[in-house]
Amino acid sequence: MDASDTARRALLATLSDLHTIAAWCCHDVGAVARSPYHFGRAVELATDAGDAYRAAYA
């Protein structure tokens, strides 16, 4: 794994976290129709990052 791959995985993991936060924010403000999109993207991004923990958390 080189530096660019490490950076790519870190960025994907961070994006996954942001989508998880966005999903919960949507849920909290009553925009529940949008939260599944963000949860789904969070899982996809975490999976692409190779981070099973984040995928399960999302």
C-alpha positions in Angstrom: 0.0 0.0 0.0 1.6 3.3 -1.1 0.9 6.8 0.2 -1.7 7.6 -2.4 -3.7 4.5 -1.5 -3.4 5.4 2.2 -4.7 8.9 1.5 -7.5 7.5 -0.7 -8.7 5.2 2.1 -8.5 8.0 4.7 -10.6 10.3 2.5 -13.2 7.6 1.8 -13.4 6.8 5.5 -13.9 10.5 6.3 -16.6 10.9 3.6 -18.3 7.8 5.2 -18.3 9.5 8.6 -19.7 12.7 7.1 -22.5 10.7 5.4 -23.3 9.0 8.7 -23.6 12.3 10.4 -25.7 13.7 7.6 -28.0 10.7 7.9 -28.5 11.2 11.6 -29.1 14.9 11.1 -31.8 14.2 8.5 -33.4 11.8 11.0 -33.2 14.3 13.8 -34.8 17.1 11.9 -37.6 14.9 10.5 -36.3 14.5 7.0 -36.4 10.7 7.4 -36.9 10.2 3.6 -33.3 11.4 3.0 -31.5 9.5 5.8 -31.4 6.1 4.0 -29.5 7.7 1.1 -26.9 9.0 3.4 -26.7 5.7 5.4 -26.3 3.8 2.1 -23.5 6.1 0.9 -21.8 5.8 4.2 -21.7 2.0 3.9 -20.5 2.1 0.3 -17.7 4.5 1.1 -16.6 2.6 4.1 -16.6 -0.6 2.1 -14.5 1.1 -0.6 -12.1 2.2 2.1 -11.8 -1.4 3.3 -13.1 -0.4 6.8 -15.5 -3.0 8.0 -16.0 -1.2 11.4 -17.2 2.0 9.7 -19.5 0.0 7.4 -21.0 -1.7 10.3 -21.4 1.5 12.3 -23.1 3.3 9.4 
